[in-house]
Amino acid sequence: MKQDYLESVQRFKRFVAFRNKVGLILSLVVLVCYYAFVLSIGLFPDILGYRVGPSAITLGIILGIFLIVLCIVATGLYTFFANWYFDKAQKEAIEDLDRSGALEDLKNGEVRE
């Protein structure tokens, strides 16, 4: 019984750590790209102002659109993982905690380790 208790608590901790890691990685990718773009505006305005072909479209506009698409893709990836994997894993982990009795202890702020 005690072994099940500890395993269910550890499983839940691993799930939360993995979910946080995925969110952190996606956030860091977006933030690094965003701040690199803003920094490049300040440091290399001539390069970002370079016209692509005979049109009024510049390299900065293309990179800005890429940044918007990157944010949409990162949000979509997290939503996909949340719906496809995180919800199922969270449900299983909570059911496991409930079976072992650890869920009641966690609600009361107590965890036996």
C-alpha positions as a Markdown table, in Angstrom:
| # | Residue | x | y | z |
|---|---|---|---|---|
| 1 | Met | 0.0 | 0.0 | 0.0 |
| 2 | Lys | 2.7 | 2.4 | 1.0 |
| 3 | Gln | 4.6 | 1.6 | -2.3 |
| 4 | Asp | 1.5 | 2.4 | -4.4 |
| 5 | Tyr | 1.2 | 5.6 | -2.5 |
| 6 | Leu | 4.7 | 6.7 | -3.2 |
| 7 | Glu | 4.6 | 5.6 | -6.8 |
| 8 | Ser | 1.4 | 7.5 | -7.5 |
| 9 | Val | 2.8 | 10.7 | -6.0 |
| 10 | Gln | 6.1 | 10.3 | -8.0 |
| 11 | Arg | 4.1 | 9.6 | -11.2 |
| 12 | Phe | 2.1 | 12.8 | -10.7 |
| 13 | Lys | 5.2 | 14.8 | -10.0 |
| 14 | Arg | 6.8 | 13.5 | -13.2 |
| 15 | Phe | 3.7 | 14.4 | -15.1 |
| 16 | Val | 3.6 | 17.9 | -13.8 |
| 17 | Ala | 7.4 | 18.3 | -14.4 |
| 18 | Phe | 7.0 | 17.1 | -18.0 |
| 19 | Arg | 4.0 | 19.4 | -18.7 |
| 20 | Asn | 5.9 | 22.4 | -17.3 |
| 21 | Lys | 9.0 | 21.5 | -19.3 |
| 22 | Val | 7.0 | 21.4 | -22.6 |
| 23 | Gly | 5.4 | 24.8 | -21.8 |
| 24 | Leu | 8.7 | 26.3 | -20.8 |
| 25 | Ile | 10.5 | 25.1 | -24.0 |
| 26 | Leu | 7.7 | 26.5 | -26.2 |
| 27 | Ser | 7.7 | 29.8 | -24.3 |
| 28 | Leu | 11.5 | 30.1 | -24.5 |
| 29 | Val | 11.5 | 29.5 | -28.3 |
| 30 | Val | 8.9 | 32.2 | -28.8 |
| 31 | Leu | 10.6 | 34.7 | -26.4 |
| 32 | Val | 14.1 | 34.2 | -27.9 |
| 33 | Cys | 12.7 | 34.7 | -31.4 |
| 34 | Tyr | 10.7 | 37.8 | -30.3 |
| 35 | Tyr | 13.6 | 39.4 | -28.5 |
| 36 | Ala | 16.1 | 38.6 | -31.3 |
| 37 | Phe | 13.7 | 40.3 | -33.7 |
| 38 | Val | 13.3 | 43.4 | -31.5 |
| 39 | Leu | 17.1 | 43.5 | -30.9 |
| 40 | Ser | 17.7 | 43.2 | -34.7 |
| 41 | Ile | 15.4 | 46.1 | -35.3 |
| 42 | Gly | 17.6 | 48.3 | -33.0 |
| 43 | Leu | 21.0 | 47.0 | -34.2 |
| 44 | Phe | 20.4 | 46.2 | -37.9 |
| 45 | Pro | 17.6 | 48.5 | -39.2 |
| 46 | Asp | 19.2 | 48.6 | -42.7 |
| 47 | Ile | 19.1 | 44.8 | -43.1 |
| 48 | Leu | 15.5 | 44.6 | -41.9 |
| 49 | Gly | 14.6 | 47.5 | -44.2 |
| 50 | Tyr | 16.0 | 45.6 | -47.3 |
| 51 | Arg | 13.3 | 45.3 | -49.9 |
| 52 | Val | 12.5 | 41.9 | -51.3 |
| 53 | Gly | 12.2 | 42.3 | -55.0 |
| 54 | Pro | 10.6 | 45.3 | -56.6 |
| 55 | Ser | 7.7 | 45.4 | -54.0 |
| 56 | Ala | 7.3 | 47.3 | -50.8 |
| 57 | Ile | 7.7 | 44.2 | -48.8 |
| 58 | Thr | 10.9 | 44.2 | -46.6 |
| 59 | Leu | 12.8 | 41.6 | -44.8 |
| 60 | Gly | 11.5 | 43.0 | -41.5 |
| 61 | Ile | 7.9 | 42.4 | -42.6 |
| 62 | Ile | 8.6 | 38.8 | -43.6 |
| 63 | Leu | 10.4 | 38.2 | -40.2 |
| 64 | Gly | 7.5 | 39.8 | -38.4 |
| 65 | Ile | 5.0 | 37.5 | -40.2 |
| 66 | Phe | 7.2 | 34.6 | -39.4 |
| 67 | Leu | 7.1 | 35.6 | -35.7 |
| 68 | Ile | 3.3 | 35.7 | -35.7 |
| 69 | Val | 3.1 | 32.3 | -37.4 |
| 70 | Leu | 5.6 | 30.9 | -34.9 |
| 71 | Cys | 3.4 | 32.1 | -32.0 |
| 72 | Ile | 0.3 | 30.5 | -33.6 |
| 73 | Val | 2.2 | 27.2 | -34.2 |
| 74 | Ala | 3.6 | 27.1 | -30.6 |
| 75 | Thr | 0.1 | 27.7 | -29.2 |
| 76 | Gly | -1.3 | 25.0 | -31.5 |
| 77 | Leu | 1.4 | 22.6 | -30.5 |
| 78 | Tyr | 0.7 | 23.1 | -26.8 |
| 79 | Thr | -3.0 | 22.8 | -27.3 |
| 80 | Phe | -2.5 | 19.6 | -29.3 |
| 81 | Phe | -0.3 | 18.1 | -26.6 |
| 82 | Ala | -2.7 | 19.2 | -23.9 |
| 83 | Asn | -5.8 | 17.7 | -25.6 |
| 84 | Trp | -4.0 | 14.6 | -26.9 |
| 85 | Tyr | -1.7 | 13.7 | -24.0 |
| 86 | Phe | -1.8 | 15.9 | -21.0 |
| 87 | Asp | -5.5 | 15.5 | -20.3 |
| 88 | Lys | -5.3 | 11.7 | -20.4 |
| 89 | Ala | -2.2 | 11.5 | -18.4 |
| 90 | Gln | -3.5 | 13.9 | -15.8 |
| 91 | Lys | -6.8 | 12.0 | -15.5 |
| 92 | Glu | -4.8 | 8.7 | -15.1 |
| 93 | Ala | -2.4 | 10.2 | -12.5 |
| 94 | Ile | -5.3 | 11.7 | -10.4 |
| 95 | Glu | -7.2 | 8.4 | -10.5 |
| 96 | Asp | -4.0 | 6.6 | -9.4 |
| 97 | Leu | -3.6 | 9.2 | -6.6 |
| 98 | Asp | -7.2 | 8.6 | -5.5 |
| 99 | Arg | -6.8 | 4.8 | -5.5 |
| 100 | Ser | -3.7 | 5.0 | -3.3 |
| 101 | Gly | -5.2 | 7.5 | -0.9 |
| 102 | Ala | -2.6 | 10.2 | -1.7 |
| 103 | Leu | -5.2 | 12.5 | -3.3 |
| 104 | Glu | -7.0 | 13.0 | 0.1 |
| 105 | Asp | -3.6 | 13.7 | 1.7 |
| 106 | Leu | -2.7 | 16.2 | -1.0 |
| 107 | Lys | -6.0 | 18.0 | -0.6 |
| 108 | Asn | -5.3 | 18.4 | 3.1 |
| 109 | Gly | -1.7 | 19.6 | 2.4 |
| 110 | Glu | 0.0 | 16.4 | 3.7 |
| 111 | Val | 2.2 | 14.1 | 1.8 |
| 112 | Arg | 3.9 | 11.1 | 3.3 |
| 113 | Glu | 7.2 | 10.4 | 1.6 |
